[in-house]
Amino acid sequence: MLSFDWIALFITMLGTMFLIGELLVNMRGAFAVLGIGFITVYFSSYLAMDMFFIMMLVYFLGIILMVIDGKLLNDGTLATIGAAAMVVAVGFSAPNWVAGLYSVIGVIVGGAGSLLFLKVFKRREMWTKITLADQLSSEMGYNSMKETYQSLVGKTGEALTDMRPVGTVSIDKEEYSAVSNGQWISRKDSIKVVAVDGTKILVKKIDN
């Protein structure tokens, strides 16, 4: 069937989709077996035995880089390099540029299509550091504005340092980093908290 160039698109798409899908969701090796099968058919149909092993090595090196990125680095750098290695492996293994183009498109589409598995199967834990899956909401135990900071509005205190306009203030015997509203506030001046934006405390000078 690989005598038709367009077949390469489906072979590389399915192989890549199942292999990356195995990295994303916990399928206990089932997707890995399917992916290896499709990719083996692709490379063995186009390459002699020596080049078959070389290109298989390059392709799976890309997969390994993705695994290392997901388990250790979590910044996406090695995963990007790995994806590029996979594209290069299938592209240079094709007998002509048309089949090569179909193969590259198959890898890209397969990689994107593997994300659909996340909607159906259980996600692997190794990608939780690189993508924030939970919504940061009050219901989930998060709060974008610290309640303790919000309670400072209206309270008075004393500047512990000169504020030009940033400095340190003391409020209820606690020290906070604060910013003045364009005012020059000297050390030991009395201040009042006029607003809080997240953890940013805005103060103004008041007369003793």
N, C-alpha and C positions, 0 to 999 in steps of 0.2 A: 504493500500500500504506500510505502514511502517513495515510490516512483513519482507520486504526485507531490509537488512542492508544498501545497497547502496543508497536507497531512502533518507536516512538521509542526505547524502551529498547535494542533490539538495534542500531539504527543508531548511537546515541551510544556504546554499549558497544564496538562493534567499531572505530569511529573512534578513540576515546580509547585503546583497548588497543593498536592498531597504532602510533599516534603516540608514546605514551609508551614503547612497546616499542622504537621506533627510537632513543630516547634511552638506553635501558638496554643494548641489545645492538647489535652491529655487523651490520646487515643491508644496508648499502650503499644505503639509500634505498628498498628494496622496501616495508618497512612504512610508511614515510612516504607513499608514493604511495597505498597502500591506505587509510591513515587519512584523508588529505586527501579522497579520493574519498567515503568514507562521511560525513564531516562536511559536505562541500559539498552532498551530497544532502539532508542534514537541514536545513541552513539555507535552501537554495534552495526547499525544499518548503513552508516555513512563512512566509518573509519576502519583502517587496517588495525591489527591487534595492538601494535606498539602505540599508535596515536590514540587508540581507544582508551588505553589505561592512562595516558597523559591527560586527555581532556576530561575523563571521569575524575581524575585527581583534582584538576582545576575547579571543576564544577562543585565537587563535594568540599573542597577547601573553602569555597564561598559559603556553603552551609555551616561549616565548622566555625568560620568567623562570626556568623550570625549567632551561633550558640554561645561563643565566648563573650560577645557583646551583651547578650541577654543575661548571662549569669554573672559577669564580672564588671564590665565597664558601664553599661546602661546609658551610653551617650549617643548611640546610633552610628558612630564612626566606622567601626569594624563591620557593622551590618551593611552599611552602604558599600564598602569595599567588597564585601562578600557578594552582594547583589551584582556588582559590576563584573566580578570574576565569573559568575554564572552566565551572564549575558555574553561575555567574551568566549566562554567555552562552547556554547551552543552555536554562536554566530560563526566562529572559525571552523567548526566541524561540518557545516553544511556544504554540499557539493557545488552550490552556486549561490549568487547573491540573493536571488529570490527566495530560495529555501532558507537562507540565513536570516533574511528579514522576517519571514514567517516565524522562525525559531525564536528570534529576539522578542518579537511581539508576544509569542506564547509565554515566554518567561515573565514578561511584565504583567500580562493579563493574569497568569497563574498566581503570581505573587499577590496581586491585588485581590483576586478571587478568594485566596486563602483566608482573607479577613472575614469572609462570610461564615466561616466555621465558628468564629467567636460568638455568633448569635445563636448557635445550636448546641455546641459542646462546651465542656468545662475548660476554662482558661488555665494555662500554665502559670505558675506563680513567678517565673523568672522574668516576666516582662512588666511586673507591677511597678518597678522603680523607674522605668523609662516612660511609662504612660500613667497618668493619674486617672484611675478608673472610677473612684468614688467622687461624688459631688460634695464639695465642701459646704455643708449647710448646717444650720443650727440643729436640725433633726438628727444629723449624723454625729453630733458632738463637737462641731466646729463653729467658730464665730469669727467673722472677719474683723470685728472690732472688740478689743479686750474690754470686758465689762468693768474691770477695775479702773481702766483709763477713762472710760465714759463717766464714771462716778466722780471724777475729779472736777468736772465742769462746775464753775461757781466757787470753788474752794480757793483759799488764799494760802500764800506761803512766802518763802524768801529765796532770792537768787543766791546761789552758792558761788557762782562765778560771774564774771562780766558776760553779758549776752550781746553778741555782735553779728547776727541776731541769735545765734545758737548758744546754748549754755546749759548749766545744770541748776535745777531748783529743788528746794525741799518743801514737801507738802505732807502734812501729818507725820512728820519725822521720817518720811521716805524720800529718797532721791530719785529724780526723773530727769531725763533729757528733754529740753523744751526749746521752743523758738518764740521770739518776740514778734509782734506785728509791726515790724519796721522800726521799732523803738530801740534806743540805746538804753539798756538796763545795766546798772552797776551792781557789783557784788554787795550783798546785804540789803538791797532794795526790796520792798514788799511787792509781791506780784499776785495776780489773780488769774486763774484759768478761765479763758473765755470760750474755748472750743477744743474739741478733740476729733482728729481725723485718723481713724485707725489707731496707731500708736504714736501719732504726732500730736504733741501737746502745744497749744497756742496760748501764750500768756501776755498780759499787759501789766505795766507798772501802775501801782496805786499809791496814793499818798498815805503816809503813816498817820 
